[in-house]
């Protein structure tokens, strides 16, 4: 049986959603297929993102900034919006479950802010993906 797919969404796909994709793959890649996208992708991964991922032993291989158009959103079981912006009008109405879990955008801030965002994202992944595992997608 194929693994359920989760898409993490943020504004630039340079910090938050990239971190979430990497952390989800690291922590539960055997159970979930994780991806990420930005509403307005910046086209690069912030160097600070790579630093804070490395601090927790997460391999950043293959991470790159991309937009929602890179995906067929109907293939996902779960969309996790890490911004405080509504997704209505940006994603098609469908049966895909959308979770609104805003996390502070660390872009342009200190490494300490990146760490706080990383830790908040890790808590979201543990809480939401573990709960989804138990009840199914």
Secondary structure, DSSP 8 states (H G I E B T S, - for coil): ---EEEEEEESSSSSHHHHHHHHHHHHHTTTEEEEEEETT--SS--HHHHHHHHHTT---TT----BGGGS-GGG-SEEEE-SSS--BTTB--SS-EEEE------TTS-HHHHHHHHHHHHHHHHHHHHHHHHH--
